[in-house]
């Protein structure tokens, strides 16, 4: 069997290690986030997707990263509080990770290889790059930071029906 998202583990923002296999059979929208970015208001749209599609099998998973412009310098506790207070985030948030370079989290190394970006580049270019993963654990699509969460609805609905 080819590797899937379920082969990885991550730490929750509270510091608990969890196997991503706990999401088996669900559609995942995995996003690298930041608290002080021009795209930060996308937290609201991501939360709306989570509310609208959770019962049908979607899980939004946020991974804070401080790699782009130092836009998420806070601790995991500070990031968690910010997301809840300002955007009512209730979807799973993971501990801060690196998404590029030698220290990139293994999940992000895999995601980038599975779906390359514009012109075949692997690297994550900025905060709020999104990956849609099907119920089988395979990457379906990669979206740029400029792709608004609401613009992903058609693809999410298709993935949920598959």
N, C-alpha and C positions, 0 to 999 in steps of 0.2 A: 504494500500500500504506500502511496506517496505521502510525504509529510503533510500534516494538516495543522490548523490552528490549535487543535486539541492536544498536540504533542508538546505544548509549551506551558510554562508556569509564569505567574506574575505575582507581585505583591500588591495587595490592596493599599489604598492610601492610608489605611490604619496600620499597615505593616504586616498583615497576615498573608502568608504564602498560599496561593490558590492555583490548582491546575485548571487550565482553560477548558479541560474536558468537562467541567461542570456546566458549560454552555452547549454541550453536544445536542445537535438537533435544532439549534436556534440560528437565526440569521444575526450576524454581528456587524456593527458599524464601529470600527476601531479608529480613533482619532487622536492625533498628538495635539495637546491643548496648551494654552498659556493664558495667564490671568491679566496681562497688561499689553495686549496686542490689539491692533486695529480689527482683527477678526474675533476678538473675545466675545462680542455680542452673539456669536454663533452658538454659545452655550444655550441661549434661549431656544433657538431652533432645534438643537440636538435634544434638549429636554422635551420639546413638543413632539418630536418623532418618537421618543421613548414612550411618552404618555399615549400617543395615538396607536402605536403598533406593538407595545410590549405584550399585550394579551394574545396577539397573533403570532408571537414568536421572535420579535426583534429585541436584541440587547445592544444598547449603545455603551461603549467602553472607552473612557477617556484616559489618556496617558499624558500627564503634564511633562513638559520638557522646557529646559531653560537655555536651549542651544541657539535660539534665534533672537539676537538683540537683547539677551538677558531679560526676557519678558516674563519669566516665572521664577524669580529668585527666592521666593518664600519656601518655608518648610512644608512638608506634606500636610501638617495640621492647618497651617495658614492658607494653603491652596484649597483644602477641603472647605474651610469656613467661608472663604471668598466665594467659591462656586455655589454654596448653599444659600448664603445671604443675598448675593447679587442676582443669581439666576435660578434659584430654587432647584439646583441640580440634585436629582435623586437617582440617576443612573449610576452604575458602578464607575468609580474613579480609582485608578491604580496609582501606585507610588511613582514619583518623578523618575523618568528614565532618560537615557540618551537614545536618539533614534538614528544617528549617523556616526561614522567613524569606528575605530577599534573597540570603543566602549559601548557600542550600540547594544541594546537589549536583544537577545536572540530572536524574540518574536519579530522585532522590527527589521532585523537582518533578513529574516525569511519573507516578511511581507514585501519588502523592496525588491527581492529577487523574483517573487511571484508575479508582481505587476509593476512594471517599470513606469516611470513618469514620462513627461514630454520628451520627445526625441530619444527615447530609450534610456534615459538616465535613471539610475537607481536611487540616488540620494534624495532625502526629503529636503525640499527647498525652503519650507517655512511652516509655521504653526498652522494647525487645522487642516493638514493633509488627512484624507479619510480613505479607509479601505472597507469595502463591503465584502463580507465573507458569507458564503452560502451555508445552508444547513448541513452540508457534507464536510464543512471545515475548509473548503478551498476558496481562494480569493477570486471574487467575481469582477471587481472593478476598483480602480484607484481614482480619487477625486482631488482636484487642486484645492488649495486654501480658499480660492475665490468662488468655488462651487458652494452655494448656500445649502444648508441642510434641507430646506424645503424643495430644492431642485432635485433631490435624490429620491423623492417619494415614488416615482414611477418604477425606478430600479428596485427599491425596497419592496414594493408591492409584488413585483415579478418574482423576486427571490423568495418572498414569503409563500407564494403559490406553488413554487417548484417542489 
